[in-house]
């Protein structure tokens, strides 16, 4: 597993690091602004909450708010009152929280 910091650093590369989960990989492609590749990934695994949550973000970014609301609902979430990139950053933190070092 890579840390959140390593994830951000990896955005300088042309391909995602190995070992990322599907949602982490979709978030990586969003970080590279390859919205289509991220969308393709989350569509391949619909019905899984983290993927549906990212799917909602992608529709929000497209300006398709009705479809975004649908996906937020499927993910048991509400459309946030923040920018797309702030939401992306929150999702990165959530999806890499398990890789953070916990204090002893």
C-alpha positions as CSV (number, residue, x, y, z in Angstrom):
1,X,0.0,0.0,0.0
2,X,1.1,3.5,-0.7
3,X,0.6,6.5,1.5
4,X,-1.6,9.5,0.6
5,X,1.6,11.5,0.2
6,X,3.1,8.9,-2.2
7,X,-0.2,8.9,-4.1
8,X,0.0,12.7,-4.6
9,X,3.7,12.4,-5.6
10,X,2.8,9.6,-8.1
11,X,0.6,12.1,-10.1
12,X,3.9,13.3,-11.7
13,X,4.1,9.9,-13.5
14,X,2.4,8.8,-16.6
15,X,0.7,5.7,-15.1
16,X,-0.7,4.9,-11.7
17,X,1.3,3.0,-9.1
18,X,0.8,-0.7,-8.9
19,X,-1.3,-2.0,-6.0
20,X,-4.0,0.6,-6.0
21,X,-7.6,-0.4,-5.5
22,X,-10.1,0.4,-8.2
23,X,-11.4,3.6,-6.4
24,X,-7.8,4.7,-5.7
25,X,-6.9,4.2,-9.4
26,X,-10.0,6.1,-10.5
27,X,-9.0,9.0,-8.2
28,X,-5.5,8.9,-9.7
29,X,-6.9,9.3,-13.2
30,X,-9.1,12.2,-11.9
31,X,-5.9,13.7,-10.5
32,X,-4.4,13.5,-14.0
33,X,-7.7,15.1,-15.3
34,X,-8.4,12.0,-17.4
35,X,-12.1,12.0,-16.5
36,X,-13.0,9.5,-19.2
37,X,-10.6,6.8,-17.9
38,X,-11.8,7.3,-14.3
39,X,-15.4,7.1,-15.5
40,X,-14.7,3.9,-17.3
41,X,-13.2,2.3,-14.2
42,X,-16.0,3.2,-11.8
43,X,-18.6,2.1,-14.4
44,X,-17.0,-1.3,-14.5
45,X,-17.8,-1.8,-10.8
46,X,-21.1,-0.2,-10.1
47,X,-22.9,-1.0,-6.9
48,X,-19.9,-0.7,-4.7
49,X,-20.2,2.4,-2.5
50,X,-16.7,3.9,-3.0
51,X,-17.0,3.5,-6.8
52,X,-20.5,4.9,-6.8
53,X,-19.3,7.9,-4.8
54,X,-16.6,8.6,-7.3
55,X,-19.1,8.1,-10.1
56,X,-21.2,10.8,-8.6
57,X,-18.2,13.2,-8.6
58,X,-17.6,12.5,-12.2
59,X,-21.2,13.3,-13.2
60,X,-21.0,16.5,-11.1
61,X,-17.8,17.5,-12.9
62,X,-19.6,16.9,-16.3
63,X,-22.4,19.2,-15.1
64,X,-24.9,16.4,-15.2
65,X,-26.3,17.2,-11.8
66,X,-29.4,15.0,-12.0
67,X,-27.3,12.0,-12.8
68,X,-24.8,13.1,-10.1
69,X,-27.6,13.2,-7.5
70,X,-28.6,9.7,-8.5
71,X,-25.1,8.4,-7.9
72,X,-24.7,10.3,-4.6
73,X,-27.9,8.6,-3.5
74,X,-26.7,5.2,-4.5
75,X,-23.5,5.9,-2.5
76,X,-25.7,7.0,0.5
77,X,-24.1,10.5,0.3
78,X,-25.2,14.0,-0.5
79,X,-23.8,16.4,-3.1
80,X,-21.2,18.4,-1.2
81,X,-21.0,22.2,-1.1
82,X,-17.4,22.4,-2.3
83,X,-15.4,22.6,-5.5
84,X,-14.8,19.5,-7.6
85,X,-11.2,19.4,-6.6
86,X,-11.9,19.9,-2.9
87,X,-14.3,17.0,-3.1
88,X,-11.6,14.9,-5.0
89,X,-9.1,15.8,-2.3
90,X,-11.6,14.6,0.4
91,X,-12.1,11.4,-1.4
92,X,-8.4,10.8,-1.7
93,X,-8.1,11.3,2.1
94,X,-10.9,8.9,2.7
95,X,-9.6,6.3,0.3
96,X,-6.1,6.4,1.7
97,X,-7.0,6.8,5.4
98,X,-6.3,3.1,6.0
99,X,-2.7,3.6,4.7
100,X,-2.0,6.4,7.2
101,X,0.3,5.5,10.1
102,X,-1.7,5.3,13.3
103,X,-0.1,6.8,16.5
104,X,1.0,4.2,19.0
